[in-house]
Amino acid sequence: MSSPSSPSPLIARVINADVSATPLSIAIEAARAAGKLLRDEFGRTLDVHAFEAHDIKLELDVRSQNLITEILLRAFPDHAILGEEGIAGNPESRFQWIVDPIDGTVNYFYGLPHFCISIALREGEEVIAGVVYDPMREELWEVERGGPARLNGEPCAVSRRTKLSEAVLSIGFAKNKSTITSGLPLFEKMIYRARKCRLMGSAALDLAYIASGRLDAYIESSVSLWDVAAGKLLVEAAGGKVELTPHPDQPEKLAIVASSGVMNLNPDQPD
């Protein structure tokens, strides 16, 4: 039996990986390891760190990020980690992993099987690799800068629908009164113009769904970098367009408009 300090078999594989292991392959391994953890715990009684007005913080969020962090830093000890549950590694590194250990925590807590793990790597200010993994559907999106977006190993692409009246959109609402108030008028307009509007509860999956042609656009006024870093690269590699702008009142937040890039999203204008 291994000692308590011994790495898990998965960690051991990373430690002993040959030099051909790439950041993307390590990110995939970390995402799958965290995904197994989330699958195993799904539907069980969960330890809650905090109930907030429109959010929930789980002990499992921390455990998932710790597992991802251990795998990434054992493979790349000089890299930095920026995650929803905290920072780790070398803060001076030009390579920084951006991690959301459970994107869709509220869905997860309520037993809704729509959530994912999102892992991105950026060099300086440019994201160079990304993984989004849905462990319940066994769907894994991956991308490297300059390469195609892939879903379960096969290239994927955005929708070619051009009319807003034919579109399926995801409209996100953040967790405070001002963003909800500002988002409702847009949501109301889009309900009348688009074929369907959805509130899915996972920004990273919304972006992955655009990259694979399932959704036509995703709009939200307040997201965090770890929600969208991997998905942005996916959408752009799949032929789509992503606009990120700083939130005027929350400097750590971003507004996002992501789409296939072939559709006029202005609800006040005709198709």
N, C-alpha and C positions, 0 to 999 in steps of 0.2 A: 504494500500500500504506500502511496506517495505521501510525503510529509505535508503538513498544512501549507508550507511555503512553496511547494512545488507548483509549477504552472500547469494549467489544464492541458489535456491533449491537444486542443486547438491552438493554445498559446505555444506549446512546444513545437508544433509544426511551423509556426511563424518564426520562432527563434532559429530553427534549423533550416529555414527556407533557403534555396539556392539563390545565387546572385541574380537570377533571371526574374525573381519576384518583383512586380511593379507596384507602385502606389495604388493603382486601380485594383490589382488582384488582392492586395492586403485590405483595401476598403471593402471589397466584396466579401472577403472572409469575415471581417468584423461585422458587417451588416447581417450576414447569415447567422453568426453566433448570437448577436443580439436578437435577431428574429426568432431563433429557437427558444431563447429565454422568454420572449413575449408570448409565443404560442403556448409554452408550457404553463405559464401563469394565467393565461386568458380564462376568464370565467371563475377564477378563484377569489376568495376574499382578499382584498388588497389593503396594504397599509397606506394611509393618506397622510401626507405631510401638511397639507393645507387645503381647505376649501375656500375658494374666492368667489366673488359674485358671478363671474362667468368663466371660471377655470378651476381646475383641480391639479394639485401637485402630488405626485405619487412617489413613494419610496422606490418603486420600480423604475421610474425615470432615472434616478440616481444610479441604481444598480446597472441598468442598461448602458448608461454613459460610461460608468467605470469599466465595464467589460470592453466596450469599444476603445476607450482610452488605453487600456492595458495592451490590447492587440496592436494598436497603431504605434504606441511609443516603444514597444519592444522591437518592432520592425524599424522604426525611424526615431531613435531616442533624441535626436537633436531638433525634432519638429515641435511645433506648438499646437495646442488644442484650444479651440473656442467652442464651447457647447452651451446648450440651454441650461445645463446644471453646473456650469462653472468652467474655469480655465485650468490648463495643466501644461506641462512640458516647458520648452525653452521659449520665453517670451521674445527673445531677440531673433529667433529664426525667421528667415524669409518664407519658410513653408509653414502654413497654418491649416490645420484640419478644422472644418466647421461642421458641428455635429448636432443633430436633433435626435435624441435617443428614442423618443416616441412622439412622432408628429401625429396628433389626433388623440391626445391623452383622455379628453372627455369621452370621445367615442369608445376608447378602450375601457374606461372605467364602467361605462354603462352597458358593456357587452355588445357594442356595435363593431363588427369586424371590418372596420375601415380606418386603418392607421398604417404607419410605416416607419422605417428608419431612414434618415437622410444623412449622408456623409459626403462632404466635398473637400477638396484640397485646393488651396490657392497659393500661388507664388507671388509675393507682393500683393497687389490688388487684383490680380487676374486668377479666376478659377480655372484650374487646368484638368480636373477630373471630378467626377461625381457619380454617386450611387444612390438610388432610391429603391428600397426593398419592402414589398408588401408580403409579410410572412404568412398571412392567412390564405392568400390566393397563389402563393409561390410565384410571384411576379417580381422580377428584378430588372430595373433599368440601369444602364451603365453608359458612361460617355467619357471620352478624353478629348482635350482641346485639339481641334483639327480633324477629329474622326467622327463617324456617324453615331447617332443615338441608337441604342440597342435595347430591345426588350427580350429577355430570356435568350440572348445571343443572336437574335435576328434584327436587322435594321428596321427602324420604325420612322414614321413621318407624320407631320401634322395633317389635319384635314384640308381638303381643297374646296370645301363649301365656301361660297362667296357672299351669301345673303344672310343678313342678321335674322331674317324671318325663318331660316332653316337651322339656326344655330342652337346648340345646347351650351349654356354658360354656367359658370360657378361664380357666385357673388359672395365674397366673404365679409363677415362683420367682426370687427375686433371687440375687445373686452372692456370698452369704456363708453360712456354716454355720448361723447362727442363723435366718435367714429360710427356708432350705431345711428345716430341722428343724421349724419352726413351721408351714410350709405343707403338709408331707406328710400330717399327720392330716386336714386339711380336704380335701385332694385325694382321699384314700382314701374319705372319707365321700361326697363328691360323685360319685365313680365309680359307687358303688352306687345313688345316688338319681337322677342326671341321665341323660338319654338318651345324651349323649356329653360327655366332657371333653377339651379340647384344650390343648396348650401351643404357642402360635403363634409367639412370639418377637418380637412387635412390639406394644407397648402402644397406640400411636397407632392402628394398624390394628384392634386389638381394639375400641377405642372407636368407630371409624368403622363397624365391622361391627355393633355394637349399634345405632348410629344408623340403620342401614339394614335392621334386622330379621334379620340373618344369625346373630348371636349373641344370646343372652338375657342374659348377664352376663359380667363380667370381674372377677376378684378377684386382688389381689397385695398383699403386705405391705410392699414397699419399692420405690418408683419415684421418679424425679426429676420436677420440675415440667415440664421440657421434653418429657418422655414423654407427658404427659396434658393439658397446658393447652388445646390446640386441641380435642382429643377430648372433654374434659369439656363444653365449650360445645356441641359437636355433639350429644352424647347428650341434654343437657337441652333443646335446641331441637327435637329429634326426639321429645320426649315422655317421655324416660327420666329416671333419677335417678342421681346420682353423689355418693358420700360420700368425702371426702378427710380424713384425720386425720394429724397429725404422727407420725412414727415415734418410739417411746419412746427408742431408743438412738442414732438417727442424725438429728440435727435438720434436716439438709438433705434428708431423704427423707420420703416420704409413703406411707401405706397407702391403697389405693383399693378401693372396692366400687362398681361401675357396673352398672346393669341397666336393663331395660325399665320397672321400677317397678311392675309388676303381678303380681309373683311373690314368694312367700315363699322366700327363699334359705336358710333354716335347715334343714340336712339332718337334724336330729333331730326335726323336726316333719312331720306329714303334709301332703300337698298341700292 
